[in-house]
Amino acid sequence: MTEKTLKVSGMSCGHCRAAVEGELNKISGVEYSKADVEKGTVEVSYDEGKVSTEDLRGAIEGAGYTLAA
């Protein structure tokens, strides 16, 4: 498993956290995700053979947020 911490712009509350985690956890190959609203980050553990950074970006954008550079 690969673990990454990604910067996410636009999260401001518990609903934001749940939306981002929910979309990431729908991806087959994601073991877990844990968003931190105060830091503007999300930790993701995933199988790099099944999940790409673009998959993660798509899920975050699908939840209505932006993956920061």
C-alpha positions as CSV (number, residue, x, y, z in Angstrom):
1,M,0.0,0.0,0.0
2,T,1.1,3.6,-0.7
3,E,0.3,6.4,1.7
4,K,0.1,10.0,0.5
5,T,-1.0,13.3,2.1
6,L,-2.7,15.5,-0.4
7,K,-3.6,19.2,0.0
8,V,-7.3,19.9,-0.7
9,S,-8.6,23.4,-1.2
10,G,-12.1,24.4,-0.1
11,M,-12.8,22.2,2.9
12,S,-14.3,24.1,5.8
13,C,-16.5,21.7,7.9
14,G,-17.3,18.2,8.9
15,H,-19.6,17.8,5.9
16,C,-16.6,18.7,3.6
17,R,-14.5,16.1,5.3
18,A,-17.2,13.4,4.9
19,A,-17.7,14.3,1.3
20,V,-14.0,14.0,0.4
21,E,-13.5,10.8,2.4
22,G,-16.7,9.3,1.0
23,E,-15.7,9.9,-2.7
24,L,-12.1,8.6,-2.1
25,N,-13.4,5.5,-0.3
26,K,-15.6,4.6,-3.3
27,I,-12.5,4.0,-5.4
28,S,-11.6,0.3,-5.6
29,G,-8.0,0.0,-4.3
30,V,-8.3,2.8,-1.6
31,E,-7.8,1.3,1.8
32,Y,-8.7,4.4,3.8
33,S,-8.8,8.2,3.7
34,K,-8.7,10.6,6.5
35,A,-9.3,14.3,5.8
36,D,-8.2,17.1,8.2
37,V,-10.3,20.2,7.6
38,E,-8.0,22.5,9.7
39,K,-4.9,21.5,7.8
40,G,-6.6,21.3,4.4
41,T,-5.2,17.8,3.8
42,V,-6.4,14.3,3.3
43,E,-4.3,11.2,4.0
44,V,-5.0,8.3,1.6
45,S,-3.7,4.7,1.7
46,Y,-4.2,2.9,-1.6
47,D,-2.9,0.2,-3.9
48,E,-0.7,2.1,-6.5
49,G,-1.3,-0.7,-9.0
50,K,-5.0,0.0,-9.0
51,V,-5.3,3.7,-8.2
52,S,-3.5,6.7,-9.9
53,T,-3.1,10.3,-8.7
54,E,-5.6,11.2,-11.4
55,D,-8.2,8.8,-9.8
56,L,-7.7,10.6,-6.5
57,R,-8.0,14.0,-8.1
58,G,-11.2,12.9,-9.9
59,A,-12.7,11.8,-6.6
60,I,-11.8,15.0,-4.8
61,E,-13.1,17.1,-7.6
62,G,-16.2,14.9,-7.8
63,A,-16.8,15.9,-4.1
64,G,-16.6,19.6,-5.1
65,Y,-13.1,20.4,-3.9
66,T,-9.7,21.1,-5.6
67,L,-6.5,19.1,-5.2
68,A,-3.9,21.8,-4.5
69,A,-0.4,21.6,-6.1
